[in-house]
Amino acid sequence: MRILFIATLCLILISCSGQTDKLIKKSETNLKSTKSVSYHVDNLTIEGQSVGDTIFTATYALFEKSETDTLLGYNFLIESSLIHPRFFIPIVIRDHYNGMELAWTLESEVRNDRTITEFNEIDDSVLENKVIGHIPMLLTLLQNYQYKKTSVEETILNGKDCIQINFLCADSIDYNLFVDKNEKTPALLRIVFDKEQPFIQEYYYRDFVFSDTTHFPLTIDFSEDDSKEISPIKIGDYFPDWKLETVGGVFFHFGEQKGKAHLIFVSGIHCGACQLQIPTTKRIYEQFSQRKDLNIIGLYPYDSKERLTIYTEEKGIDYPIIYNSLNTVEERYALIQKLRFPIPTAILIDKENNVSWMKTGFNPDYADEYVREVEKQINKFSP
């Protein structure tokens, strides 16, 4: 009886494996069966564990077979819309490859840009990077080529019956491909780049359209950039009259701080040297915070209030922190451009709102010298 049960179980497993193989093959055939394939992707990128590290991208992709192309075998148009994670500006990015040139285009409310690379200057790795999560990569996975298939299991994704195929790349990157059992097309590709500090990309596929004809555009319209270049702040400049908000919700208006100097530490959450500087900034704040003629503040132009709220608690930051809280896209972009220099950078603004001193970089081995230099600069105009 036991032998009969084991034999029956083996037959069931063999049958399930056969059905799975047929589904994978059918999905591969669907993607290859017509001249062109178009679809939408709802892309989610998780850069870390803090609030605000998630980026959502809405993408439209069109791939057209090209029998003559020797680099990829496809012409393509990939158009993505997202909110820029640093500037908080809506932008559209297009990658257009027509077999002769690769055009990269960025359009936003504040700046437009385009780069065109001729065929003989295109590196294969550049094209491979452009099509991560798209048809060429999906076919490579379905064909079990280059990637080692580790397991296959049945699952449900957003109410749809799917199989989940797990792959492991040579560089320890995990690929989890979900295939819709009814539609016989990819439903989700999850790429896990780093398991300890999660860097995950998820591509949710929808609205596949297969066709033997294509309306692939020969050119992509582009609006020339008419924005004015904004020069970064330098010593001797008048510091902008920004009205920013602290993480605690209090407005800090540089224009209303008459008769006061400002020592500003421009930093970023993901900047390693900025994190190393925090204990020294605390030390400087404790030493000088009692002075009535000086404000000591941290300025994080690239990070959101939600991120900073958690970050300041984790790091025990007790000095005031302001962020890029300006109301319009143009204002936020201009602030970023004005502060377009390496971080961390300390800026000292005198009582007339002029930049009198700047220092970029920080080495914890020379923290004492750093503090003495800050004190020396402050005492030059406010002993």
Long-range contacts (C-beta under 8 A, 24 or more apart in sequence): 17-152, 20-152, 20-163, 23-163, 23-179, 23-181, 23-184, 24-142, 24-163, 24-165, 24-179, 26-184, 27-142, 27-179, 27-184, 27-185, 27-186, 28-139, 28-142, 28-143, 30-184, 30-185, 30-208, 30-210, 31-135, 31-138, 31-139, 31-142, 31-185, 31-186, 32-139, 33-210, 34-210, 34-211, 34-212, 35-64, 35-65, 35-211, 35-212, 35-213, 35-214, 36-62, 36-63, 36-64, 36-65, 36-210, 36-211, 36-212, 36-213, 36-214, 36-216, 37-62, 37-63, 37-135, 37-208, 37-209, 37-210, 37-211, 38-62, 38-63, 38-207, 38-208, 38-209, 38-211, 39-205, 39-206, 39-207, 39-208, 39-209, 40-205, 40-206, 40-207, 41-133, 41-134, 41-203, 41-204, 41-205, 41-206, 42-203, 42-204, 42-206, 43-80, 43-133, 43-201, 43-202, 43-203, 43-204, 44-200, 44-201, 44-202, 44-204, 45-200, 45-201, 45-202, 46-198, 46-199, 46-200, 46-201, 46-202, 47-199, 48-197, 48-198, 48-199, 49-197, 49-198, 50-269, 50-307, 50-310, 50-311, 51-306, 51-307, 51-309, 51-310, 52-303, 52-304, 52-306, 52-307, 53-307, 55-82, 55-83, 55-85, 56-82, 56-83, 57-81, 57-82, 58-82, 61-134, 61-135, 62-214, 62-216, 63-134, 63-135, 63-136, 64-214, 64-216, 66-99, 68-99, 69-99, 71-119, 71-122, 71-124, 71-127, 72-97, 72-127, 72-131, 72-136, 73-136, 74-131, 74-135, 74-136, 75-99, 75-216, 76-130, 76-131, 76-134, 76-135, 77-216, 77-217, 77-220, 78-130, 78-131, 78-134, 84-108, 86-302, 86-336, 87-329, 87-332, 87-333, 87-336, 88-304, 88-324, 88-329, 88-332, 89-329, 89-332, 89-333, 90-329, 94-220, 95-130, 96-217, 96-220, 97-127, 97-130, 98-216, 98-218, 102-126, 102-127, 102-130, 103-220, 105-220, 105-222, 107-222, 107-223, 108-329, 109-329, 109-330, 110-227, 110-329, 110-330, 110-333, 111-225, 111-227, 111-333, 112-222, 112-223, 112-224, 112-225, 112-227, 113-225, 114-222, 132-191, 132-201, 133-189, 133-191, 133-201, 133-203, 137-189, 138-177, 138-186, 138-189, 141-165, 141-167, 141-175, 141-177, 141-189, 142-177, 147-175, 157-187, 157-188, 158-187, 160-187, 162-187, 162-188, 183-208, 230-334, 230-337, 230-338, 230-340, 231-337, 231-338, 232-337, 232-338, 232-339, 232-340, 232-341, 233-338, 233-339, 233-341, 233-347, 233-355, 233-358, 234-355, 234-358, 235-355, 235-356, 235-357, 235-358, 236-354, 236-355, 237-354, 237-355, 238-353, 238-354, 238-355, 239-347, 239-349, 239-353, 239-354, 239-355, 240-335, 240-338, 241-353, 242-326, 242-335, 243-326, 244-299, 244-322, 244-323, 244-324, 244-325, 244-326, 245-305, 245-322, 245-323, 245-325, 246-320, 246-321, 246-322, 246-323, 247-305, 247-308, 247-309, 247-312, 247-321, 247-322, 247-323, 248-320, 250-320, 252-297, 252-320, 252-322, 254-349, 254-353, 257-295, 258-351, 259-293, 259-351, 260-292, 260-293, 260-294, 260-295, 260-351, 261-293, 261-294, 261-295, 261-348, 261-349, 261-350, 261-351, 261-378, 261-381, 261-382, 262-294, 262-295, 262-296, 262-297, 262-347, 262-348, 262-349, 263-288, 263-294, 263-295, 263-296, 263-297, 263-346, 263-347, 263-348, 263-349, 263-374, 263-378, 264-297, 264-298, 264-299, 264-346, 264-347, 264-348, 264-349, 265-296, 265-297, 265-298, 265-299, 265-344, 265-345, 265-346, 266-299, 266-300, 266-301, 266-339, 266-341, 266-343, 266-344, 266-345, 266-346, 266-347, 267-298, 267-299, 267-300, 267-343, 267-344, 268-300, 268-301, 268-302, 268-303, 268-343, 269-300, 269-302, 269-303, 269-307, 269-308, 269-311, 271-343, 271-344, 273-343, 273-344, 273-361, 273-362, 274-343, 274-344, 274-362, 275-315, 276-362, 276-364, 277-344, 277-362, 277-364, 278-315, 278-317, 279-364, 279-367, 280-362, 280-364, 280-367, 280-370, 280-371, 281-319, 282-316, 282-317, 282-318, 282-319, 283-367, 283-371, 284-371, 284-374, 285-318, 285-319, 287-371, 287-375, 288-375, 288-378, 289-319, 291-382, 293-351, 293-382, 294-378, 294-382, 295-320, 296-320, 297-321, 297-322, 298-322, 299-323, 299-339, 300-324, 301-335, 301-336, 301-339, 302-336, 346-374, 348-374, 348-377, 348-378, 350-381, 351-381, 351-382, 356-380, 356-381
